[in-house]
């Protein structure tokens, strides 16, 4: 890991000058603005972190881990966090938890490393590009290790990286299994909530079955502001109701169980019954999903199994491969039903069992 001394040697300046540049005090000591910029840019590119007293040493403990949870996390990520903390708290390992957003991930990594924490667990990180992996590489020196739990595997050709372990499910396979199940039940007018992997699976599925119907709805954006989040979700639900009334969609697949539960409730208040009129499939298989008013058909994400693999590596020194892909199973309950034709008064009527 690069130090202030290394930066000073690189530029041929004193360590004190480097410290003043990095602490934002350059102007106060009449250090040239260009020098400050060059030092800060170089430090960021090289993965410099401040040399703070290691938390693990201060506490008298030999190991310390940092746990990052996406600020806009799903219920499953919270389950993963609880599992981690519940297990680690029974050991002599020190831990810190940080909630992050996409634009704060690098500063969070810097903070952890600066605190002497070299084992970092990130839950629910959706970035999947080589650019991210290249950018984080300078930070993972001197034995630092990064575990990406519930990772959104997308590009199967993405390079393996030293000191990074990816653990997740094959989301594309899970989405295809969901679409095939709905197709088997007779559904042809299926709407999907958008994400890039689901869209890729949907395109492949439509081509396989020669389906012309194609309606993709942008899901509600995560929001810290309650009002804006509520309005965005209401707009999403209104679109689904409009699709049902105008396009006669018979099924929809969603990004999480929370949204599925709220959609089913809103549909019911508008006289649209699940699964009689429209089938709804969630994603996550939260603990209370079987106990909704309409027990939810959903995809089970085995976060406990993912967490256990990381814990084995941290607690027992078991070596993890660069990529660990677990199976995600479709859990069939009452919210998705079969379509059949019922001839009444000379008309063919679609309905559900």
ABEGO torsion letter per residue (X at the ends): XBBAAAAAAAAGBBAAAAAAAAAGAAAAAGBBAAAAAAAAAAAAAAGBBBBBBBAAAAAGBABBBBBBBBABBBAAAAAAAAAAAAAAAABABBBBBBBBBAAAAAAAAAAAAAAGBABBBBBGBABABAAAAAAAAAABBGGBBBBBBGBBBABAABBBBBGBBBBBBBAAAAAAAAAAAAAAAGBABBBBBBBAAAAAAAAAAAAAAGBABBBBBBBBBBBABAAAAAAAAAAAAAAAAAAAAAAGBABBBBABAAAAAAAAAAAAAAGBBOAAABBBBBBGGBAAAAABABBBBBBBBBAAAAAAAAAAAAAAGBBBBABBBBBBBBBBBAABBBBBBBBBGGBBBBBBX
